[in-house]
Amino acid sequence: MIELSLNEVETLSTKAARGAGFSWGLAEDIGRAARRIAIEDDNWGVAMLSLAENAQSFDPPDPARAARWRKGEPDRLAERPLCPIRTAALLLDDPLPASALPLTIINVGLPIWLDAMLRRSAMRVARPVGPAAHADVVVEHRADIDQSATGRRGAIDERTLAALNSFAARTYVPESERSRVRGAGGGRVDDE
C-alpha cells in the first residue's frame, strides 16, 4: 500500500475525474469528496476508480425528475443509474425546500459519492451507503454540518494508483517540438 497525503488524494482524484470526462468544476468537487472518503475509508482509491470507469454509464438528473423532487413527489426509476455527482451538484446548487425532505432517490449509481458530496451541506444521506454499485438512497435534512477531519493519509494499492494515474494522464497536453520551442517544459538545461 502506498500512503498519499490528503492533498495528494484530492489532486489525483480531481485529475482522474477530469480525465474520465467530468467538467473541471465537477472534478474539483469530486476531489474534495474523495478527500472526505479517504478520511473515513481505506478504499477511497477503489471508489474513485469505480467512479472514473463508470462515469459515462450514469444518467444526469433530468429537469422533470428534479421538478418532482422539488414538489415532494415520489421518484421514478430510470433506465440507467443516476449520476451521484451531477445529482449532488443539483441538490447543492438548488437546495430542495424543507417540505420535500426526506427524499427517496431511486437507483443512484455509486451512492458513496452522493453521500460524500452532501456531507458538508444541510443535507445528508440517511444511512451509510458503502461501496454499492447502485442503490436507492434517502436524502434528509441535517441540523449539524460535519467538520473536516485532518491528520490522516489515504492508503491506495499500486494497481489502483496506476489506473487512476492513467485517467489523470488524459488531462496532460501531448509534448511536441513546437511546444518545447515555445518554452514548455524545462528545456535542455533546467537551472531556474
C-alpha positions in Angstrom: 0.0 0.0 0.0 1.1 3.5 -0.8 0.3 6.3 1.6 -0.8 9.6 0.0 -1.4 12.9 1.8 -5.0 14.1 1.7 -3.8 16.9 -0.7 -2.4 14.2 -3.0 -5.7 12.3 -2.8 -7.6 15.4 -3.7 -5.3 16.4 -6.6 -5.1 12.9 -8.1 -8.9 12.4 -7.8 -9.5 15.8 -9.4 -7.3 15.0 -12.4 -8.7 11.4 -12.7 -12.3 12.8 -12.7 -11.4 15.3 -15.4 -9.8 12.5 -17.4 -12.9 10.4 -17.0 -15.0 13.2 -18.6 -16.3 15.4 -15.8 -16.0 19.1 -16.2 -13.2 20.9 -14.2 -15.8 22.2 -11.7 -17.3 18.8 -11.0 -13.8 17.3 -11.0 -12.8 19.7 -8.2 -15.9 18.7 -6.3 -15.0 15.1 -6.8 -11.5 15.7 -5.5 -12.9 17.3 -2.3 -15.3 14.4 -1.9 -12.5 11.8 -2.4 -10.6 13.5 0.4 -13.7 13.1 2.7 -13.9 9.4 1.7 -10.2 8.9 2.3 -10.5 10.3 5.8 -13.0 7.6 6.7 -12.3 4.7 4.4 -9.2 3.0 3.2 -10.9 2.0 0.0 -11.1 5.6 -1.4 -9.0 4.6 -4.4 -11.3 1.8 -5.4 -14.3 4.1 -5.1 -12.5 6.7 -7.2 -11.5 4.2 -9.9 -15.1 2.8 -10.0 -16.4 6.4 -10.5 -13.9 7.1 -13.3 -14.6 3.8 -15.0 -18.3 4.2 -14.9 -18.7 7.9 -15.4 -20.1 7.6 -18.9 -22.7 5.0 -17.8 -24.7 7.2 -15.5 -27.6 9.4 -16.4 -27.7 13.0 -15.1 -30.9 14.0 -13.3 -33.4 15.3 -15.9 -35.4 18.5 -15.3 -38.7 16.6 -15.0 -37.3 14.4 -12.3 -35.8 17.3 -10.4 -39.2 19.1 -10.5 -40.9 16.0 -9.0 -38.3 16.1 -6.2 -39.0 19.7 -5.5 -42.7 19.0 -5.2 -42.1 16.1 -2.8 -43.5 13.6 -5.4 -42.2 10.1 -5.4 -39.2 9.4 -7.6 -39.4 7.2 -10.7 -37.0 4.5 -11.9 -34.9 5.4 -14.9 -33.2 3.0 -17.3 -29.7 3.7 -16.1 -28.3 4.5 -12.7 -28.4 8.2 -11.7 -25.1 10.0 -11.7 -24.2 10.7 -8.0 -22.0 13.7 -8.8 -24.4 15.5 -11.0 -27.3 14.7 -8.6 -25.3 16.1 -5.7 -24.4 19.2 -7.7 -28.1 19.8 -8.5 -29.1 19.4 -4.9 -26.3 21.7 -3.6 -26.7 24.4 -6.3 -30.5 24.5 -5.9 -31.4 23.0 -2.5 -34.8 21.4 -2.1 -37.4 23.0 0.1 -37.6 21.5 3.6 -41.1 20.2 2.7 -39.5 17.9 0.1 -37.3 16.2 2.6 -36.8 13.4 3.3 -36.5 12.5 -0.4 -36.0 8.9 -1.7 -34.0 8.9 -4.9 -34.2 5.6 -6.8 -31.2 3.8 -8.4 -28.3 6.2 -7.6 -25.0 4.9 -9.1 -22.2 4.6 -6.6 -24.1 6.3 -3.7 -21.0 6.7 -1.6 -20.2 9.7 -3.9 -23.6 11.3 -3.3 -23.0 10.9 0.4 -19.5 12.4 0.3 -20.6 15.3 -1.8 -23.5 16.2 0.5 -21.6 15.7 3.7 -20.7 19.4 4.2 -24.2 20.7 3.4 -27.5 20.9 5.2 -28.5 17.6 3.6 -27.2 14.1 4.1 -27.8 10.5 3.0 -29.8 8.9 5.8 -28.0 5.6 6.1 -24.4 4.8 5.4 -24.1 3.6 1.8 -20.8 1.8 1.5 -19.4 0.7 -1.8 -22.6 -0.4 -3.6 -22.7 -0.2 -7.4 -26.2 1.4 -7.1 -28.9 1.8 -4.5 -31.9 3.7 -3.5 -31.0 6.5 -1.1 -32.9 8.7 1.3 -31.7 12.3 1.5 -32.7 14.1 4.6 -32.2 17.4 6.4 -29.1 17.7 8.6 -29.1 20.0 11.6 -25.3 20.0 12.1 -22.7 20.2 9.4 -19.7 17.9 9.6 -16.3 19.5 10.1 -13.4 18.3 8.1 -11.1 15.8 9.8 -7.4 16.2 9.3 -4.2 14.4 10.1 -4.9 11.2 8.1 -3.4 9.8 5.0 -5.1 7.9 2.1 -3.8 4.4 1.5 -4.0 3.0 -2.0 -2.6 -0.1 -3.7 -0.2 0.2 -6.6 -2.6 -1.1 -9.3 -5.4 1.3 -8.4 -2.9 4.2 -8.2 -1.6 3.3 -11.7 -5.2 3.1 -13.1 -6.1 6.5 -11.6 -2.9 7.9 -13.0 -3.9 6.7 -16.4 -7.2 8.6 -16.1 -5.2 11.7 -14.9 -2.8 11.4 -17.8 -5.7 12.2 -20.2 -5.6 15.8 -18.9 -2.0 16.3 -20.0 -1.1 18.2 -23.1 1.0 16.0 -25.5 4.5 17.1 -25.9 5.8 18.3 -29.2 8.9 20.0 -30.6 6.8 23.1 -31.2 5.7 23.4 -27.6 9.3 22.9 -26.4 10.5 25.7 -28.8 7.8 28.0 -27.3 9.1 27.4 -23.8 7.1 24.5 -22.4 9.0 22.1 -20.1 12.4 22.6 -18.6 14.3 22.7 -21.9 17.8 21.3 -22.3 19.1 22.9 -19.0 16.7 23.3 -16.2 18.6 25.5 -13.8 15.9 28.1 -12.9 
